[in-house]
Amino acid sequence: MVSTWIGHPPTSVVDVVGVEISHELLRVSGAIAAFSGLYYAIAVLTDTAYRAEFVGELTEELRASFADRADYLRALSGRL
């Protein structure tokens, strides 16, 4: 069935638990991932409601995480 879509037998990369992952599958998956990432980036930059709802909370969590890491590294350097 895959051969009818791509015009030739798929080029196998690896067979995982009976599921064949081919070069063609990886290329299509990569293209879809790139397009989705681009769409997400544009949505975050242009839609303020989306940015406030999803990215705002994540930004605060990352800020707290980096502050904790800085405190940890300061404490670690004081012990050495």
PyMOL Python script that loads the backbone (N, CA, C, O; Angstrom):
from pymol import cmd

cmd.read_pdbstr("""\
ATOM      1  N   MET A   1       0.816  -1.192   0.000  1.00  0.00           N
ATOM      2  CA  MET A   1       0.000   0.000   0.000  1.00  0.00           C
ATOM      3  C   MET A   1       0.864   1.262   0.000  1.00  0.00           C
ATOM      4  O   MET A   1       0.538   2.240  -0.672  1.00  0.00           O
ATOM      5  N   VAL A   2       1.962   1.238   0.753  1.00  0.00           N
ATOM      6  CA  VAL A   2       2.845   2.394   0.787  1.00  0.00           C
ATOM      7  C   VAL A   2       3.439   2.631  -0.600  1.00  0.00           C
ATOM      8  O   VAL A   2       3.620   3.775  -1.018  1.00  0.00           O
ATOM      9  N   SER A   3       3.737   1.558  -1.299  1.00  0.00           N
ATOM     10  CA  SER A   3       4.329   1.678  -2.638  1.00  0.00           C
ATOM     11  C   SER A   3       3.430   2.438  -3.595  1.00  0.00           C
ATOM     12  O   SER A   3       3.926   3.158  -4.462  1.00  0.00           O
ATOM     13  N   THR A   4       2.121   2.295  -3.458  1.00  0.00           N
ATOM     14  CA  THR A   4       1.203   3.028  -4.347  1.00  0.00           C
ATOM     15  C   THR A   4       1.223   4.516  -4.052  1.00  0.00           C
ATOM     16  O   THR A   4       0.971   5.317  -4.952  1.00  0.00           O
ATOM     17  N   TRP A   5       1.512   4.910  -2.826  1.00  0.00           N
ATOM     18  CA  TRP A   5       1.560   6.318  -2.469  1.00  0.00           C
ATOM     19  C   TRP A   5       2.860   6.977  -2.926  1.00  0.00           C
ATOM     20  O   TRP A   5       2.845   8.093  -3.446  1.00  0.00           O
ATOM     21  N   ILE A   6       3.995   6.279  -2.728  1.00  0.00           N
ATOM     22  CA  ILE A   6       5.284   6.914  -3.024  1.00  0.00           C
ATOM     23  C   ILE A   6       5.870   6.496  -4.365  1.00  0.00           C
ATOM     24  O   ILE A   6       6.856   7.080  -4.815  1.00  0.00           O
ATOM     25  N   GLY A   7       5.283   5.500  -5.006  1.00  0.00           N
ATOM     26  CA  GLY A   7       5.717   5.110  -6.339  1.00  0.00           C
ATOM     27  C   GLY A   7       6.813   4.073  -6.373  1.00  0.00           C
ATOM     28  O   GLY A   7       7.205   3.642  -7.457  1.00  0.00           O
ATOM     29  N   HIS A   8       7.324   3.656  -5.232  1.00  0.00           N
ATOM     30  CA  HIS A   8       8.356   2.621  -5.151  1.00  0.00           C
ATOM     31  C   HIS A   8       8.308   2.029  -3.749  1.00  0.00           C
ATOM     32  O   HIS A   8       7.704   2.614  -2.850  1.00  0.00           O
ATOM     33  N   PRO A   9       8.928   0.894  -3.558  1.00  0.00           N
ATOM     34  CA  PRO A   9       8.948   0.320  -2.209  1.00  0.00           C
ATOM     35  C   PRO A   9       9.676   1.255  -1.234  1.00  0.00           C
ATOM     36  O   PRO A   9      10.661   1.889  -1.612  1.00  0.00           O
ATOM     37  N   PRO A  10       9.206   1.346   0.010  1.00  0.00           N
ATOM     38  CA  PRO A  10       9.855   2.248   0.966  1.00  0.00           C
ATOM     39  C   PRO A  10      11.275   1.811   1.290  1.00  0.00           C
ATOM     40  O   PRO A  10      11.591   0.621   1.299  1.00  0.00           O
ATOM     41  N   THR A  11      12.119   2.793   1.554  1.00  0.00           N
ATOM     42  CA  THR A  11      13.496   2.540   1.935  1.00  0.00           C
ATOM     43  C   THR A  11      13.542   2.384   3.449  1.00  0.00           C
ATOM     44  O   THR A  11      13.392   3.362   4.181  1.00  0.00           O
ATOM     45  N   SER A  12      13.748   1.168   3.915  1.00  0.00           N
ATOM     46  CA  SER A  12      13.683   0.888   5.339  1.00  0.00           C
ATOM     47  C   SER A  12      14.896   1.426   6.080  1.00  0.00           C
ATOM     48  O   SER A  12      16.032   1.284   5.626  1.00  0.00           O
ATOM     49  N   VAL A  13      14.643   2.043   7.220  1.00  0.00           N
ATOM     50  CA  VAL A  13      15.703   2.505   8.094  1.00  0.00           C
ATOM     51  C   VAL A  13      15.856   1.535   9.252  1.00  0.00           C
ATOM     52  O   VAL A  13      16.954   1.065   9.551  1.00  0.00           O
ATOM     53  N   VAL A  14      14.717   1.240   9.909  1.00  0.00           N
ATOM     54  CA  VAL A  14      14.745   0.350  11.059  1.00  0.00           C
ATOM     55  C   VAL A  14      13.370  -0.306  11.203  1.00  0.00           C
ATOM     56  O   VAL A  14      12.352   0.267  10.815  1.00  0.00           O
ATOM     57  N   ASP A  15      13.358  -1.497  11.756  1.00  0.00           N
ATOM     58  CA  ASP A  15      12.109  -2.217  12.015  1.00  0.00           C
ATOM     59  C   ASP A  15      11.964  -2.339  13.527  1.00  0.00           C
ATOM     60  O   ASP A  15      12.714  -3.070  14.173  1.00  0.00           O
ATOM     61  N   VAL A  16      10.993  -1.617  14.087  1.00  0.00           N
ATOM     62  CA  VAL A  16      10.784  -1.592  15.526  1.00  0.00           C
ATOM     63  C   VAL A  16       9.495  -2.326  15.846  1.00  0.00           C
ATOM     64  O   VAL A  16       8.411  -1.871  15.482  1.00  0.00           O
ATOM     65  N   VAL A  17       9.607  -3.453  16.521  1.00  0.00           N
ATOM     66  CA  VAL A  17       8.462  -4.264  16.962  1.00  0.00           C
ATOM     67  C   VAL A  17       7.475  -4.479  15.813  1.00  0.00           C
ATOM     68  O   VAL A  17       6.264  -4.340  15.991  1.00  0.00           O
ATOM     69  N   GLY A  18       7.988  -4.810  14.666  1.00  0.00           N
ATOM     70  CA  GLY A  18       7.140  -5.111  13.527  1.00  0.00           C
ATOM     71  C   GLY A  18       6.645  -3.891  12.765  1.00  0.00           C
ATOM     72  O   GLY A  18       5.916  -4.044  11.785  1.00  0.00           O
ATOM     73  N   VAL A  19       7.016  -2.694  13.180  1.00  0.00           N
ATOM     74  CA  VAL A  19       6.638  -1.465  12.488  1.00  0.00           C
ATOM     75  C   VAL A  19       7.865  -0.949  11.748  1.00  0.00           C
ATOM     76  O   VAL A  19       8.888  -0.636  12.356  1.00  0.00           O
ATOM     77  N   GLU A  20       7.748  -0.867  10.445  1.00  0.00           N
ATOM     78  CA  GLU A  20       8.871  -0.432   9.625  1.00  0.00           C
ATOM     79  C   GLU A  20       8.905   1.090   9.545  1.00  0.00           C
ATOM     80  O   GLU A  20       7.933   1.718   9.126  1.00  0.00           O
ATOM     81  N   ILE A  21      10.013   1.672   9.943  1.00  0.00           N
ATOM     82  CA  ILE A  21      10.208   3.115   9.840  1.00  0.00           C
ATOM     83  C   ILE A  21      11.103   3.357   8.632  1.00  0.00           C
ATOM     84  O   ILE A  21      12.239   2.886   8.579  1.00  0.00           O
ATOM     85  N   SER A  22      10.581   4.088   7.678  1.00  0.00           N
ATOM     86  CA  SER A  22      11.310   4.292   6.424  1.00  0.00           C
ATOM     87  C   SER A  22      11.826   5.723   6.309  1.00  0.00           C
ATOM     88  O   SER A  22      11.427   6.604   7.070  1.00  0.00           O
ATOM     89  N   HIS A  23      12.714   5.938   5.351  1.00  0.00           N
ATOM     90  CA  HIS A  23      13.224   7.283   5.063  1.00  0.00           C
ATOM     91  C   HIS A  23      12.064   8.210   4.719  1.00  0.00           C
ATOM     92  O   HIS A  23      12.019   9.355   5.170  1.00  0.00           O
ATOM     93  N   GLU A  24      11.141   7.714   3.929  1.00  0.00           N
ATOM     94  CA  GLU A  24      10.009   8.524   3.493  1.00  0.00           C
ATOM     95  C   GLU A  24       9.161   8.963   4.696  1.00  0.00           C
ATOM     96  O   GLU A  24       8.735  10.115   4.772  1.00  0.00           O
ATOM     97  N   LEU A  25       8.923   8.047   5.621  1.00  0.00           N
ATOM     98  CA  LEU A  25       8.158   8.366   6.817  1.00  0.00           C
ATOM     99  C   LEU A  25       8.870   9.427   7.650  1.00  0.00           C
ATOM    100  O   LEU A  25       8.233  10.355   8.150  1.00  0.00           O
ATOM    101  N   LEU A  26      10.183   9.296   7.803  1.00  0.00           N
ATOM    102  CA  LEU A  26      10.952  10.274   8.558  1.00  0.00           C
ATOM    103  C   LEU A  26      10.926  11.648   7.894  1.00  0.00           C
ATOM    104  O   LEU A  26      10.845  12.665   8.582  1.00  0.00           O
ATOM    105  N   ARG A  27      10.993  11.687   6.581  1.00  0.00           N
ATOM    106  CA  ARG A  27      10.965  12.964   5.867  1.00  0.00           C
ATOM    107  C   ARG A  27       9.629  13.657   6.018  1.00  0.00           C
ATOM    108  O   ARG A  27       9.578  14.865   6.248  1.00  0.00           O
ATOM    109  N   VAL A  28       8.537  12.901   5.890  1.00  0.00           N
ATOM    110  CA  VAL A  28       7.203  13.483   6.042  1.00  0.00           C
ATOM    111  C   VAL A  28       6.984  13.931   7.482  1.00  0.00           C
ATOM    112  O   VAL A  28       6.435  15.007   7.719  1.00  0.00           O
ATOM    113  N   SER A  29       7.403  13.124   8.436  1.00  0.00           N
ATOM    114  CA  SER A  29       7.263  13.483   9.849  1.00  0.00           C
ATOM    115  C   SER A  29       8.051  14.746  10.171  1.00  0.00           C
ATOM    116  O   SER A  29       7.572  15.607  10.909  1.00  0.00           O
ATOM    117  N   GLY A  30       9.246  14.860   9.626  1.00  0.00           N
ATOM    118  CA  GLY A  30      10.058  16.055   9.838  1.00  0.00           C
ATOM    119  C   GLY A  30       9.414  17.298   9.250  1.00  0.00           C
ATOM    120  O   GLY A  30       9.446  18.365   9.863  1.00  0.00           O
ATOM    121  N   ALA A  31       8.832  17.171   8.072  1.00  0.00           N
ATOM    122  CA  ALA A  31       8.165  18.310   7.438  1.00  0.00           C
ATOM    123  C   ALA A  31       6.948  18.751   8.248  1.00  0.00           C
ATOM    124  O   ALA A  31       6.726  19.947   8.436  1.00  0.00           O
ATOM    125  N   ILE A  32       6.164  17.795   8.724  1.00  0.00           N
ATOM    126  CA  ILE A  32       4.998  18.128   9.540  1.00  0.00           C
ATOM    127  C   ILE A  32       5.438  18.779  10.851  1.00  0.00           C
ATOM    128  O   ILE A  32       4.814  19.743  11.295  1.00  0.00           O
ATOM    129  N   ALA A  33       6.492  18.274  11.471  1.00  0.00           N
ATOM    130  CA  ALA A  33       6.996  18.852  12.716  1.00  0.00           C
ATOM    131  C   ALA A  33       7.490  20.281  12.494  1.00  0.00           C
ATOM    132  O   ALA A  33       7.229  21.161  13.315  1.00  0.00           O
ATOM    133  N   ALA A  34       8.197  20.517  11.398  1.00  0.00           N
ATOM    134  CA  ALA A  34       8.694  21.865  11.096  1.00  0.00           C
ATOM    135  C   ALA A  34       7.533  22.829  10.871  1.00  0.00           C
ATOM    136  O   ALA A  34       7.555  23.952  11.373  1.00  0.00           O
ATOM    137  N   PHE A  35       6.537  22.406  10.133  1.00  0.00           N
ATOM    138  CA  PHE A  35       5.375  23.251   9.872  1.00  0.00           C
ATOM    139  C   PHE A  35       4.630  23.554  11.173  1.00  0.00           C
ATOM    140  O   PHE A  35       4.209  24.689  11.396  1.00  0.00           O
ATOM    141  N   SER A  36       4.467  22.549  12.026  1.00  0.00           N
ATOM    142  CA  SER A  36       3.778  22.739  13.308  1.00  0.00           C
ATOM    143  C   SER A  36       4.556  23.694  14.203  1.00  0.00           C
ATOM    144  O   SER A  36       3.963  24.554  14.855  1.00  0.00           O
ATOM    145  N   GLY A  37       5.867  23.553  14.238  1.00  0.00           N
ATOM    146  CA  GLY A  37       6.689  24.457  15.034  1.00  0.00           C
ATOM    147  C   GLY A  37       6.600  25.893  14.538  1.00  0.00           C
ATOM    148  O   GLY A  37       6.535  26.826  15.338  1.00  0.00           O
ATOM    149  N   LEU A  38       6.598  26.070  13.235  1.00  0.00           N
ATOM    150  CA  LEU A  38       6.471  27.401  12.660  1.00  0.00           C
ATOM    151  C   LEU A  38       5.117  28.006  13.009  1.00  0.00           C
ATOM    152  O   LEU A  38       5.030  29.178  13.375  1.00  0.00           O
ATOM    153  N   TYR A  39       4.060  27.202  12.894  1.00  0.00           N
ATOM    154  CA  TYR A  39       2.720  27.683  13.231  1.00  0.00           C
ATOM    155  C   TYR A  39       2.656  28.091  14.698  1.00  0.00           C
ATOM    156  O   TYR A  39       2.096  29.138  15.024  1.00  0.00           O
ATOM    157  N   TYR A  40       3.226  27.275  15.589  1.00  0.00           N
ATOM    158  CA  TYR A  40       3.231  27.584  17.018  1.00  0.00           C
ATOM    159  C   TYR A  40       3.974  28.884  17.289  1.00  0.00           C
ATOM    160  O   TYR A  40       3.493  29.725  18.049  1.00  0.00           O
ATOM    161  N   ALA A  41       5.137  29.058  16.678  1.00  0.00           N
ATOM    162  CA  ALA A  41       5.923  30.268  16.891  1.00  0.00           C
ATOM    163  C   ALA A  41       5.162  31.503  16.435  1.00  0.00           C
ATOM    164  O   ALA A  41       5.178  32.527  17.118  1.00  0.00           O
ATOM    165  N   ILE A  42       4.503  31.420  15.303  1.00  0.00           N
ATOM    166  CA  ILE A  42       3.733  32.557  14.798  1.00  0.00           C
ATOM    167  C   ILE A  42       2.541  32.835  15.706  1.00  0.00           C
ATOM    168  O   ILE A  42       2.240  33.994  15.992  1.00  0.00           O
ATOM    169  N   ALA A  43       1.857  31.781  16.165  1.00  0.00           N
ATOM    170  CA  ALA A  43       0.712  31.961  17.055  1.00  0.00           C
ATOM    171  C   ALA A  43       1.131  32.619  18.359  1.00  0.00           C
ATOM    172  O   ALA A  43       0.423  33.491  18.862  1.00  0.00           O
ATOM    173  N   VAL A  44       2.254  32.223  18.910  1.00  0.00           N
ATOM    174  CA  VAL A  44       2.731  32.802  20.167  1.00  0.00           C
ATOM    175  C   VAL A  44       3.105  34.275  19.973  1.00  0.00           C
ATOM    176  O   VAL A  44       2.842  35.101  20.847  1.00  0.00           O
ATOM    177  N   LEU A  45       3.703  34.598  18.855  1.00  0.00           N
ATOM    178  CA  LEU A  45       4.138  35.971  18.621  1.00  0.00           C
ATOM    179  C   LEU A  45       2.988  36.918  18.303  1.00  0.00           C
ATOM    180  O   LEU A  45       3.068  38.103  18.627  1.00  0.00           O
ATOM    181  N   THR A  46       1.928  36.432  17.681  1.00  0.00           N
ATOM    182  CA  THR A  46       0.875  37.322  17.208  1.00  0.00           C
ATOM    183  C   THR A  46      -0.383  37.325  18.067  1.00  0.00           C
ATOM    184  O   THR A  46      -1.095  38.329  18.082  1.00  0.00           O
ATOM    185  N   ASP A  47      -0.685  36.260  18.775  1.00  0.00           N
ATOM    186  CA  ASP A  47      -1.930  36.165  19.544  1.00  0.00           C
ATOM    187  C   ASP A  47      -1.646  36.408  21.022  1.00  0.00           C
ATOM    188  O   ASP A  47      -1.105  35.535  21.701  1.00  0.00           O
ATOM    189  N   THR A  48      -2.006  37.583  21.522  1.00  0.00           N
ATOM    190  CA  THR A  48      -1.696  37.937  22.908  1.00  0.00           C
ATOM    191  C   THR A  48      -2.458  37.078  23.906  1.00  0.00           C
ATOM    192  O   THR A  48      -1.922  36.759  24.967  1.00  0.00           O
ATOM    193  N   ALA A  49      -3.688  36.696  23.598  1.00  0.00           N
ATOM    194  CA  ALA A  49      -4.454  35.853  24.520  1.00  0.00           C
ATOM    195  C   ALA A  49      -3.806  34.475  24.635  1.00  0.00           C
ATOM    196  O   ALA A  49      -3.694  33.933  25.735  1.00  0.00           O
ATOM    197  N   TYR A  50      -3.383  33.913  23.518  1.00  0.00           N
ATOM    198  CA  TYR A  50      -2.711  32.613  23.518  1.00  0.00           C
ATOM    199  C   TYR A  50      -1.413  32.695  24.309  1.00  0.00           C
ATOM    200  O   TYR A  50      -1.102  31.811  25.106  1.00  0.00           O
ATOM    201  N   ARG A  51      -0.666  33.756  24.082  1.00  0.00           N
ATOM    202  CA  ARG A  51       0.610  33.931  24.770  1.00  0.00           C
ATOM    203  C   ARG A  51       0.405  34.051  26.273  1.00  0.00           C
ATOM    204  O   ARG A  51       1.139  33.440  27.050  1.00  0.00           O
ATOM    205  N   ALA A  52      -0.580  34.827  26.686  1.00  0.00           N
ATOM    206  CA  ALA A  52      -0.830  35.016  28.114  1.00  0.00           C
ATOM    207  C   ALA A  52      -1.277  33.717  28.774  1.00  0.00           C
ATOM    208  O   ALA A  52      -0.886  33.420  29.903  1.00  0.00           O
ATOM    209  N   GLU A  53      -2.098  32.946  28.064  1.00  0.00           N
ATOM    210  CA  GLU A  53      -2.641  31.721  28.653  1.00  0.00           C
ATOM    211  C   GLU A  53      -1.606  30.606  28.771  1.00  0.00           C
ATOM    212  O   GLU A  53      -1.539  29.940  29.804  1.00  0.00           O
ATOM    213  N   PHE A  54      -0.811  30.394  27.748  1.00  0.00           N
ATOM    214  CA  PHE A  54       0.083  29.248  27.726  1.00  0.00           C
ATOM    215  C   PHE A  54       1.541  29.596  28.045  1.00  0.00           C
ATOM    216  O   PHE A  54       2.187  28.900  28.830  1.00  0.00           O
ATOM    217  N   VAL A  55       2.043  30.636  27.459  1.00  0.00           N
ATOM    218  CA  VAL A  55       3.458  30.941  27.587  1.00  0.00           C
ATOM    219  C   VAL A  55       3.756  31.697  28.880  1.00  0.00           C
ATOM    220  O   VAL A  55       4.841  31.544  29.440  1.00  0.00           O
ATOM    221  N   GLY A  56       2.823  32.501  29.361  1.00  0.00           N
ATOM    222  CA  GLY A  56       3.049  33.270  30.580  1.00  0.00           C
ATOM    223  C   GLY A  56       3.369  32.390  31.768  1.00  0.00           C
ATOM    224  O   GLY A  56       4.324  32.652  32.499  1.00  0.00           O
ATOM    225  N   GLU A  57       2.580  31.351  31.967  1.00  0.00           N
ATOM    226  CA  GLU A  57       2.810  30.434  33.079  1.00  0.00           C
ATOM    227  C   GLU A  57       4.133  29.691  32.924  1.00  0.00           C
ATOM    228  O   GLU A  57       4.873  29.519  33.893  1.00  0.00           O
ATOM    229  N   LEU A  58       4.419  29.260  31.728  1.00  0.00           N
ATOM    230  CA  LEU A  58       5.676  28.558  31.461  1.00  0.00           C
ATOM    231  C   LEU A  58       6.875  29.465  31.726  1.00  0.00           C
ATOM    232  O   LEU A  58       7.885  29.023  32.273  1.00  0.00           O
ATOM    233  N   THR A  59       6.761  30.727  31.339  1.00  0.00           N
ATOM    234  CA  THR A  59       7.848  31.679  31.556  1.00  0.00           C
ATOM    235  C   THR A  59       8.130  31.851  33.039  1.00  0.00           C
ATOM    236  O   THR A  59       9.289  31.885  33.453  1.00  0.00           O
ATOM    237  N   GLU A  60       7.080  31.958  33.838  1.00  0.00           N
ATOM    238  CA  GLU A  60       7.268  32.106  35.285  1.00  0.00           C
ATOM    239  C   GLU A  60       7.924  30.862  35.889  1.00  0.00           C
ATOM    240  O   GLU A  60       8.798  30.973  36.749  1.00  0.00           O
ATOM    241  N   GLU A  61       7.501  29.681  35.436  1.00  0.00           N
ATOM    242  CA  GLU A  61       8.097  28.440  35.936  1.00  0.00           C
ATOM    243  C   GLU A  61       9.573  28.345  35.563  1.00  0.00           C
ATOM    244  O   GLU A  61      10.394  27.932  36.382  1.00  0.00           O
ATOM    245  N   LEU A  62       9.911  28.720  34.345  1.00  0.00           N
ATOM    246  CA  LEU A  62      11.315  28.701  33.917  1.00  0.00           C
ATOM    247  C   LEU A  62      12.144  29.715  34.698  1.00  0.00           C
ATOM    248  O   LEU A  62      13.279  29.430  35.079  1.00  0.00           O
ATOM    249  N   ARG A  63      11.577  30.901  34.936  1.00  0.00           N
ATOM    250  CA  ARG A  63      12.289  31.922  35.699  1.00  0.00           C
ATOM    251  C   ARG A  63      12.601  31.409  37.108  1.00  0.00           C
ATOM    252  O   ARG A  63      13.717  31.584  37.598  1.00  0.00           O
ATOM    253  N   ALA A  64      11.623  30.779  37.757  1.00  0.00           N
ATOM    254  CA  ALA A  64      11.834  30.224  39.096  1.00  0.00           C
ATOM    255  C   ALA A  64      12.863  29.098  39.063  1.00  0.00           C
ATOM    256  O   ALA A  64      13.696  28.989  39.962  1.00  0.00           O
ATOM    257  N   SER A  65      12.806  28.273  38.041  1.00  0.00           N
ATOM    258  CA  SER A  65      13.741  27.160  37.917  1.00  0.00           C
ATOM    259  C   SER A  65      15.176  27.658  37.737  1.00  0.00           C
ATOM    260  O   SER A  65      16.100  27.117  38.343  1.00  0.00           O
ATOM    261  N   PHE A  66      15.364  28.688  36.906  1.00  0.00           N
ATOM    262  CA  PHE A  66      16.705  29.241  36.706  1.00  0.00           C
ATOM    263  C   PHE A  66      17.214  29.933  37.967  1.00  0.00           C
ATOM    264  O   PHE A  66      18.408  29.876  38.263  1.00  0.00           O
ATOM    265  N   ALA A  67      16.330  30.579  38.706  1.00  0.00           N
ATOM    266  CA  ALA A  67      16.738  31.212  39.969  1.00  0.00           C
ATOM    267  C   ALA A  67      17.181  30.144  40.962  1.00  0.00           C
ATOM    268  O   ALA A  67      18.182  30.325  41.656  1.00  0.00           O
ATOM    269  N   ASP A  68      16.450  29.034  41.040  1.00  0.00           N
ATOM    270  CA  ASP A  68      16.841  27.939  41.926  1.00  0.00           C
ATOM    271  C   ASP A  68      18.182  27.353  41.507  1.00  0.00           C
ATOM    272  O   ASP A  68      19.005  27.014  42.357  1.00  0.00           O
ATOM    273  N   ARG A  69      18.404  27.233  40.218  1.00  0.00           N
ATOM    274  CA  ARG A  69      19.682  26.690  39.731  1.00  0.00           C
ATOM    275  C   ARG A  69      20.832  27.633  40.089  1.00  0.00           C
ATOM    276  O   ARG A  69      21.906  27.185  40.490  1.00  0.00           O
ATOM    277  N   ALA A  70      20.605  28.923  39.944  1.00  0.00           N
ATOM    278  CA  ALA A  70      21.647  29.895  40.296  1.00  0.00           C
ATOM    279  C   ALA A  70      21.972  29.790  41.787  1.00  0.00           C
ATOM    280  O   ALA A  70      23.141  29.838  42.170  1.00  0.00           O
ATOM    281  N   ASP A  71      20.948  29.649  42.627  1.00  0.00           N
ATOM    282  CA  ASP A  71      21.181  29.473  44.065  1.00  0.00           C
ATOM    283  C   ASP A  71      21.971  28.201  44.342  1.00  0.00           C
ATOM    284  O   ASP A  71      22.884  28.192  45.167  1.00  0.00           O
ATOM    285  N   TYR A  72      21.612  27.135  43.648  1.00  0.00           N
ATOM    286  CA  TYR A  72      22.313  25.859  43.814  1.00  0.00           C
ATOM    287  C   TYR A  72      23.780  25.983  43.419  1.00  0.00           C
ATOM    288  O   TYR A  72      24.660  25.509  44.137  1.00  0.00           O
ATOM    289  N   LEU A  73      24.044  26.616  42.284  1.00  0.00           N
ATOM    290  CA  LEU A  73      25.429  26.762  41.832  1.00  0.00           C
ATOM    291  C   LEU A  73      26.230  27.645  42.780  1.00  0.00           C
ATOM    292  O   LEU A  73      27.411  27.391  43.015  1.00  0.00           O
ATOM    293  N   ARG A  74      25.590  28.691  43.330  1.00  0.00           N
ATOM    294  CA  ARG A  74      26.267  29.521  44.318  1.00  0.00           C
ATOM    295  C   ARG A  74      26.624  28.713  45.561  1.00  0.00           C
ATOM    296  O   ARG A  74      27.738  28.808  46.076  1.00  0.00           O
ATOM    297  N   ALA A  75      25.676  27.924  46.033  1.00  0.00           N
ATOM    298  CA  ALA A  75      25.928  27.088  47.215  1.00  0.00           C
ATOM    299  C   ALA A  75      27.005  26.043  46.928  1.00  0.00           C
ATOM    300  O   ALA A  75      27.842  25.758  47.785  1.00  0.00           O
ATOM    301  N   LEU A  76      26.985  25.478  45.735  1.00  0.00           N
ATOM    302  CA  LEU A  76      27.965  24.472  45.350  1.00  0.00           C
ATOM    303  C   LEU A  76      29.367  25.071  45.272  1.00  0.00           C
ATOM    304  O   LEU A  76      30.333  24.451  45.716  1.00  0.00           O
ATOM    305  N   SER A  77      29.481  26.271  44.709  1.00  0.00           N
ATOM    306  CA  SER A  77      30.799  26.896  44.594  1.00  0.00           C
ATOM    307  C   SER A  77      31.346  27.304  45.971  1.00  0.00           C
ATOM    308  O   SER A  77      32.561  27.368  46.154  1.00  0.00           O
ATOM    309  N   GLY A  78      30.474  27.575  46.921  1.00  0.00           N
ATOM    310  CA  GLY A  78      30.919  27.908  48.266  1.00  0.00           C
ATOM    311  C   GLY A  78      31.462  26.717  49.008  1.00  0.00           C
ATOM    312  O   GLY A  78      32.281  26.875  49.914  1.00  0.00           O
ATOM    313  N   ARG A  79      31.027  25.527  48.646  1.00  0.00           N
ATOM    314  CA  ARG A  79      31.500  24.307  49.295  1.00  0.00           C
ATOM    315  C   ARG A  79      32.836  23.861  48.769  1.00  0.00           C
ATOM    316  O   ARG A  79      33.576  23.186  49.484  1.00  0.00           O
ATOM    317  N   LEU A  80      33.177  24.214  47.542  1.00  0.00           N
ATOM    318  CA  LEU A  80      34.411  23.716  46.922  1.00  0.00           C
ATOM    319  C   LEU A  80      35.627  24.392  47.409  1.00  0.00           C
ATOM    320  O   LEU A  80      36.731  24.070  46.970  1.00  0.00           O
TER     321      LEU A  80
END
""", "prot")
cmd.dss("prot")
cmd.show_as("cartoon", "prot")
cmd.util.cbc("prot")
cmd.orient("prot")
